[in-house]
Amino acid sequence: MDHALEQSWEQVRRLAEQYDDEWEGQDLAGDSPLQLFTAGSVPRRVLIVTKEAVASRLPRYWSSGFVAVVKSGVFTSAQAAVLDQLASDELLPIPFIGDADPMGLHTYLSLKSQLGGSRVRFCGICDSVLDMIGEDDAQPEKLESLALSLFDRAHLQVVEALAAPEEVLGSRVARILRNGRKIELESLSFRAELMIPALFNAALRLAHRTT
């Protein structure tokens, strides 16, 4: 991880101390291990998912040579190396499936720096994925959003110094974030049996389209 990113996480650690009643306990130091969902076969494709509850909904994928790596926050260099080794197909970017919120963006930008710009692609709550899902009630303006906490708002300022949210999320989702609200993966659980698989399918198609 480069110096600017290391400094940005140090800023967030200080913010977590300042807003300790609003910080949701994400790993800010690289202490938590990677959590893997797989059927035990040799993985052909790797997905990074920031929410265990979302990853656990798709057991049928794991029997098809997929492995989901679940974590949010800081990835150590050793953990990033594990991801790189698990993703045996170097021609396809690793889909990163995360929230449209400061923590999701920060985690993604850190991994992008560690693995290389073309090695990982944001395929979570963003304009491109929601458009690929193709459902009217899955458009950014229709999905449930949550107000940013004071910690989130301060964290967003740290992230904006690294990259504009529009570059990652697209203009419509980024507009919602800049207006003080976040869209989490769980917003698609209103029809989970349809929408969560649709999210994963769209993420895989978007990652494939980048080649």
N, C-alpha and C positions, 0 to 999 in steps of 0.2 A: 504494500500500500504506500502511495507516495506521501510526501510530507504534508501537502495541503489536506489530504483526506485524514491523515492521522490527527492533524490539528482540529479538523472539523468534528471528529468524534470526541476529542477532548472537550471541545466547547459543549457538546451535547451532554457529556457526563456532568459538567458543571450545571447545565440547565436541569438535569434530573435531580440534582441536589437542591436546586432552588425551588423546583416545582415537584417535590417528592410525592405529593398527594395526587398528582396527575400523570406521572410517568407510569406506564403500564408494565414495566418490568422486563422490557426487551433487553437482549444481551448487548451491552455497550462496551464490553471489554474483551469479547472473544472467549468467554469462559464456558459457554454451553456447548455440548457436543452436537454434531450433526445427527439428525434423526432421519432414518431411511425407511421408506415404504417400498418393498419389492417382493417378488415371489420367489426369489432365490436363484433365478436364472441369470445368465450372463447379461448384464444390461446393454441394450443397444442405444437407448436414448435416456437422457437425464433431464428431469424437470426440477427447477428450484421453486418451492412453494413456501410462502411465509406463514401459512396457517395450517396447523395439523388437522383441524376439523374439516377443512376443505380437502386436503390430500387424502384423508381416510375415506372419503365418499366414493373413491374410484378404484376399488380393488381389481376390477376387470382389466385395468390398464397394466397393473403390475405383473400379471401373468403373461403379458405380451412383450416382455423384454424391456419394460420401462422401470425406472427407479425414480422416486420422488425424494428429493433432499429437502427436509423441512428445517428452516431456521429463519429468524429475523434479527437484524442487528449486525454486529461485527463478525465477519468471517476472518479467521486467522490465515496467515499465508499457507500453513499446513493444510487447513481445511479447503482453501482454494485449490491447492494442488490435488487433493483427493477428488474434487469435482472435475478437474481437468482430466484426471486419469479414468474416472468412471465414464465420462463422455467419450466413448471410443470413436465416434464419428466426428472427426474434426472439421468436416465440411459443413455441418449444420450447427447453427448457434444453439446454445442452451437456453430454453425458454425460462424466463424469470416471471413467476406468477405471484404478484403482490398487490397490495392495496394502493389506491391513489391517495397516499398520505405522505407526510414528511419522512416517516420511518421507512416505508416501502421504497421511496425514491433514494434515500440515503444508502440503504442496503444495496440497491441495484447499482448505483454509481460507484460504490466501493468495489463490488465484484467486477464491474466493467473495467475498472482500473487494474485490478489484480489479474484478471484473466485475459485482458485485451479487448479492444472495442468491438471486434467482430465475433468474439467467442460467446457472448451472452447477449440476449435481446429481451427488452421489457415486453412481456406478453400478458400482463395482468389487466387491471382496470385502466383501460386507455381507449382512445377513440377507435383505433384500428381493430382491436379485439371486439369491442362492442358492436362495431359495424359488421364484422364477420359473423357474429352471433345472429344478427339480422332481425331480432325481435323488437318491435316498437317499444315494449315496456322494458327493454334492456338498454335503452338509450340513456346517456348520462343524465339528462334532465328528468327522466322518469324514475331513476333508481333512488332508493333511500340514501340520504347522506346524513352525516353527523357533524355537529359543530366542532371546529377545532378548539382544543383546550389551550390555555395559555402556554403550556409546554409545547404543544404542536405548533402554535404560531411562532414561537421563538425558534423552534427547530426548523421550520420552513425557511426562515431567514438565513440559517446556516446552509441549508441545501441550495437556496437560490444563489449563493456565492459560488457554488460548484457548477451548476447548470440551470438553465431556465426550465421550469416544469413543462412548458410547451414542447420542448425538444424530445421529451420522453413520453408524455401523456397525450399529446395532441391538444389542440386549442380548446375544445369543448370541455374535456375533463379538467384541464389545467385552469380554465376559467372558474369552475366550481371550487377548486382548491384555493385559488387566489381570492375568492369571495368568502373564505373562512369556513369551508365545509370540506369533508373528506368522504370518499366512497370506498368502503371496504369490500373485500371479496364476498363477505356474508350477505351483501345486498342482493346477490343473485339467488339466495336461498329461498326466496318466496315461491319458486317452483324448482326446488333443488334437484328433483329427479330428472328435469330437463335442462335447467340452466347451468348446473355445475358441469355435467358432461359437455355441454355446448361451449363453456368457457375453455375447457381443456382442449377440445377439438380445434377451436379458433386459435388458441395459443400455439398449437403444433403447426397449424397451417401458416400462421404468420411467421413463425421461425423458419419454416421451409421456404417461404416466399423470399426471404432475405438472401438466398444463395444465388 
